[in-house]
Amino acid sequence: MSKRLRTILQYSFFLGLGIFLVWWSIKDLTAGDRSQIHAALKTARYWLLIPVFFILLLSHYIRALRWRLLIAPL
């Protein structure tokens, strides 16, 4: 099996698994539950994700620097 085909199969498998798990978790919701979820998503403050994203990037950068320092003597 070629590397490209294997990569495509892996992505397809995990994408399918994710879609299945989302479907499985919402299949038994009532219409009222779905409307509550929809209302909560409409009123969410998505701007709060911006600082979280930058903190995540900073965290990864600091970890990379730490590993560089740890591996340098080797």
CYANA upper distance limits for C-alpha pairs under 8 A (distance plus 0.5 A):
  1 MET  CA      5 LEU  CA      7.16
  1 MET  CA      6 ARG  CA      7.12
  2 SER  CA      6 ARG  CA      6.76
  3 LYS  CA      7 THR  CA      6.67
  4 ARG  CA      8 ILE  CA      6.75
  5 LEU  CA      9 LEU  CA      6.63
  6 ARG  CA     10 GLN  CA      6.65
  7 THR  CA     11 TYR  CA      6.75
  8 ILE  CA     12 SER  CA      6.55
  9 LEU  CA     13 PHE  CA      6.47
 10 GLN  CA     14 PHE  CA      6.75
 11 TYR  CA     15 LEU  CA      6.45
 12 SER  CA     16 GLY  CA      6.48
 13 PHE  CA     17 LEU  CA      6.57
 14 PHE  CA     18 GLY  CA      6.56
 15 LEU  CA     19 ILE  CA      6.72
 16 GLY  CA     20 PHE  CA      6.57
 17 LEU  CA     21 LEU  CA      6.66
 18 GLY  CA     22 VAL  CA      6.73
 19 ILE  CA     23 TRP  CA      6.66
 20 PHE  CA     24 TRP  CA      6.50
 21 LEU  CA     25 SER  CA      6.64
 22 VAL  CA     26 ILE  CA      6.90
 23 TRP  CA     27 LYS  CA      6.21
 24 TRP  CA     28 ASP  CA      8.47
 29 LEU  CA     33 ASP  CA      6.34
 29 LEU  CA     34 ARG  CA      7.01
 30 THR  CA     34 ARG  CA      6.85
 31 ALA  CA     35 SER  CA      6.68
 32 GLY  CA     36 GLN  CA      6.73
 33 ASP  CA     37 ILE  CA      6.78
 34 ARG  CA     38 HIS  CA      6.62
 35 SER  CA     39 ALA  CA      6.56
 36 GLN  CA     40 ALA  CA      6.61
 37 ILE  CA     41 LEU  CA      6.68
 38 HIS  CA     42 LYS  CA      6.71
 39 ALA  CA     43 THR  CA      6.85
 40 ALA  CA     44 ALA  CA      6.57
 46 TYR  CA     50 ILE  CA      8.36
 48 LEU  CA     52 VAL  CA      7.32
 49 LEU  CA     53 PHE  CA      6.53
 50 ILE  CA     54 PHE  CA      7.02
 51 PRO  CA     55 ILE  CA      6.60
 52 VAL  CA     56 LEU  CA      6.62
 53 PHE  CA     57 LEU  CA      6.81
 54 PHE  CA     58 LEU  CA      6.64
 55 ILE  CA     59 SER  CA      6.58
 56 LEU  CA     60 HIS  CA      6.82
 57 LEU  CA     61 TYR  CA      6.68
 58 LEU  CA     62 ILE  CA      6.66
 59 SER  CA     63 ARG  CA      6.73
 60 HIS  CA     64 ALA  CA      6.69
 61 TYR  CA     65 LEU  CA      6.82
 62 ILE  CA     66 ARG  CA      6.67
 63 ARG  CA     67 TRP  CA      6.71
 64 ALA  CA     68 ARG  CA      6.66
 65 LEU  CA     69 LEU  CA      6.79
 66 ARG  CA     70 LEU  CA      6.75
 67 TRP  CA     71 ILE  CA      6.49
 68 ARG  CA     72 ALA  CA      6.39
 69 LEU  CA     73 PRO  CA      8.20
